[in-house]
Amino acid sequence: MADALVVGGNGFLGSHLVDALSEAGHRVTAFDRFSAGVQNFHSPAARMLPGDFLSRSDLESAVRGHEVVFHFLATTSPVTAEADPTLDIRTNVTQTIELLSACVSEGVKHVYFASSGGAIYGTQASHSDFSETSPTVPASPYGIGKLTIEHYLRYFRVKHGLNSTSLRISNPYGPRQHPLRKQGLIPIALAQVARGESVARYGDGSMIRDYIFVRDLMQMIVALANADPRHDVYNLGSGQGYSITEVLEAVGLVTGEPVKVLEIPTPATFVDRVVLDVSRFAEEFGAGNPIPLTDGIAETWADMKDEKL
């Protein structure tokens, strides 16, 4: 088992990854700001390391002594990157290069990067289900930033021998996903329904996405971490597409409340349909048994009620 550092270890995905890696027997350090003074991961064996992703010295200190680094921190969302494309370049891209440089200096063996399984492929008339060999033509600043980091991973692999794996994750959801963040249809919709508010829906509701419950996602990532991956890129998703309308119908079913919809224009850079082909992962590690969407939403809803939204 490895000494693993999770960058962004107190976030939604990062905190679940800390717990999953710890349960699998890895020695885990969670690096994050912990600015609210709250520890979101539950593992008593994991070590909390406060620090600033934007500080090179903090990154160097965090990386030191670790064999494997999981980069699961993002300073932007698709919406905020759209509002200010330079922010993604100045923070996510440049600081990831600093992180990778620190990994080389400190002798890290492998980096796993949380990339995008949607925005990175872009809109393609000939594709709606995407494999890892599909063209990558992102139009959104968020997707462009993720793909840029993937290219830098290749550079560090060729130039410095730093092994890396890009995880093109679909739309994860589940407990601990903060509804006030500008990312994640399911928690945002649940919170809005709970408050009796209208749910903002892009377009007519026909936009299709691949949603994966966070626990299913962690099982896939741990399988990769416990092996020697054959490839440097993997799609990680449920492999099944749901329209926004179908998701909101499930939200109404789970909450028992009517879902009032406020239709808003779809940003020009958003992809209409993205469903991930996860056969590469399944062939190497076996096909999973993803939780049904309604059951996953119900578990998310129960957690949000416990947290009093």
N, C-alpha and C positions, 0 to 999 in steps of 0.2 A: 504494500500500500504506500501511497506517495504523500509527501508533504505538499499540500495544495493550498494555493492562495486564490480566493475568490474576490476579484476587484468588483465592487458594487455588491458586497455580500450582505448588505442590509436592505436591499431593494426587493421588489416583488419576486423576480426570478432568482436573484442572487441569494436571498435568504432561504428559499426552498432548496437551492443547490447546496448551500452549506449543510443543511440538514440531511439531504440525500447522500452527499459524499461522506459525511460523518457516519451515517448509518451503515454505509458500505465499508467502513473501516479505515478511511483516509484520515490523516491528520490535517485539519482544516483551519485556516486563518481567514477571517472575514475582514476585508479592508473597505472602509466606507467612512463618510463624515460622521455618522451617528449624531447629526446636529440636533435632532429633537430629543436626544437622550433615551431613545427607545431601541431596544434590541428585538428585531423581528424574527430572527432565527431562533429555534428552540433547543438545538443540540447543546447539552451542557459541556460536551467535550471540545466544541469549537472555540477558538480564541478570537476575541474582538480586538481589532487594530484600527483605531481612529486615524484618519489622515485625509488629505485633500488630493483628489485625482489631478488637479491642476498644478500640483507641486512636484517638480522633478525629484527633489530630495525625499519627499514622502514616498514616491513610487519606488525609488531605489531602496529605501529602508524596508518597504513592504515586501518587495520581491526577494530580498536577501534570505537565503536559507530554504527556498522553496524549489521543488523540482518541476511542478506543474502550476501554470497560471490560467485561471478562467477569467476572461475579460467580459464581464457582464454589466458594465456601467456605461450609461449613455447620458450625455448632458442635454440632449434634445429629444423631441418626439417628432413624428411626421408633421404635426401642425406647427410646432415652434420652429422647426427647421425651414418650413415653407415661409414662415413670417420673416425669418432672418437667415438666409443661407450661409452668410459668413460665420455665424455663430457655430455651426456644425464644423466648419473648417478650422476655426480658431480653437475649438475645445476638443471635440471628439477626435478629429483626424490628427491634429498636431500632438495632442497628449497621448494618443495611442502609439504614435511613433516614439515618443519619449518612453512609454512603458516597454515597448519592444526593445529599445536600446538598453534599458535597464535589465531586461531579461537576458540579453546577450552578455552584458557585463557580469551578471551574477550567475551565469551558468545554468539558467532554466532549460529544462529538456523539452518542454512542450507547452504551447499556448493554444487554448480553445477560445474562439471568439464568437460572441452572440451576434450574428449577422441578421439579415432580414430575409424572410421567405416569401415576401410579397413585393415590397417596393423595389427590390433589387432586380426583378425580372422585367418590370415595366409592362406596358400594354403592347401586345403583339397579336396581330390579326390571325396569324397561323397557330397561335398557342393559347390555351386557357388552362391546361394542366401542365405544370412545369417540372422538368427533371433537372438534375444538376448540370446536364450538358446543354440545356436550353440556352439561347442567347440571353445575355444580361444587358438590358437597355433601359435602365431606370431614368425616369423623367423628373422625379421628385428630389429635392436636395437631400432628404433623409436617405433615400436609396442610393443616391450618388455617393454620399459619405460612406455608407456601409461597403459599397463595392470598392471604393478607394482604399479603405482599410484592408480589404481582402487582397488587393494588389500589393500593398505594403507587406502583408504577411508573406507573400510570394518572394518579394525582394529580400526580406530578412532570412527566408529559408534558403535562397540561392546564395546570397552574399555571406551569411554568417552561420548557416547550418541550423537555424532555429526551427525546429519542427512545429507545425501549427495545423489546426483544423478549424475551418469555418463552419458554423452551425447556422444554416438558413432556416430560422424558426418561423413558423406560421403565425397565427394570432393566439397567443397563450392567454388563458384566463383561469381564475380560481381564487381561493382564499388569499388574503394579504394584498390583493391588487387594489390600490387606492383609488376610489371613485372620483376624487378631485383632480387627479392627473388628467392631462389631455390625451390620453391614450387608453384604449380598451373599451369597446362598445358595451360589453356585457356589464362590467361593474358600474359604468357611467349610467347605463339605462336602468339598472336596478336601483341605484341611488335616486335617480330622478323620479321613478315610479313611487318609491317610498315617500318622497316629499310631495307627491301629488303634482309634479311638474310634467310638462310635455317633454318627450324624448326627441332630441334633434336627430333627424334621419337624412342622410345624404341621398338626394334624388328620390326616385320612386320606390326604393326598397329592394330593387332587383340586384344590387351589387352583391357579389358572392365572394366569400372568404372561407379559408380553411381554419377552423378553430381547434385548439388542442388544450385539454385540461392540464393544469400545471403539473400534477403528479405523474401523468402519462409522459409528459415531456422530460421530467427528471429521470424517469426510468431509462429513457433513451440516452440521455447524456451520460448517466453513470455507466451504461453498457459501453459507450465509447471510451470513457475514462479508464475502464478496467481492462481495456484491450489495446492492441496496437492497430489503429484504424488503417485500412488499406488506401483510403482516399483522403484528400485534403479538404473536401467539401461534402456536406451532407444536408439534404432537406430533412427537417424534423417537423412533422405535422400529423394530423389525423388522416390525411389523404381523402377527406370528404368535404365537399363544399356546402355551405349554407348561405342563403340570401339574408340580407338584413331583415326583411319581413319575417322570415322563418325564425330568426333569433329573437325578434321582439315578440312574436307569438309565444315562444317558449318562456320568455320573461313574464308575460302576462299569465301564463299557465302556472308558473312556479309561485308568483307573488299573489295570485288571486285578485289582482287589481287590473283595471283597464289601462291599456297603454295608449296615452294620447301622443300623437305624433306631430312634430313640427318639421315640415320638409324644408331643407336648406339646399342651396346649390352644391353640387359635387365639385371639389377642386379639380381643375383641368389636369393636374398631374397624378390624380388618384387612378389606380388600376380598377377596371370594371369587374374582372373576375380573376381570382388567383386560387388555384387548388394545387397542392404540392404532390408530386409523385415521390413517394417515400420507398420505392422498391429497392433502391441502392442500400438503404439502411436495413430493410427487411431481409434482403438476401444475405447480408453479412451477420446480422444479429438476431434475426427472427422477427416475425410479424407480431405486433402487440395486439392488445384487446382494449382499444380506447373506450373510455367511459362515454355513454351516450350524452349528447349535448344537454338535454333537459336535466339529467341527473347531475351533471357538472354545474349547471346553473343553480340547481337547488342547493348544492353544497356551498357554492359561492354566496348565495343569498343567506343561508344559515350563518355563515361566518360573519357577514356584514351586519346582520341583526345582533349577533353577540358583541360586535364592536360598536354597536349603536350608530352604524353608518358614519 
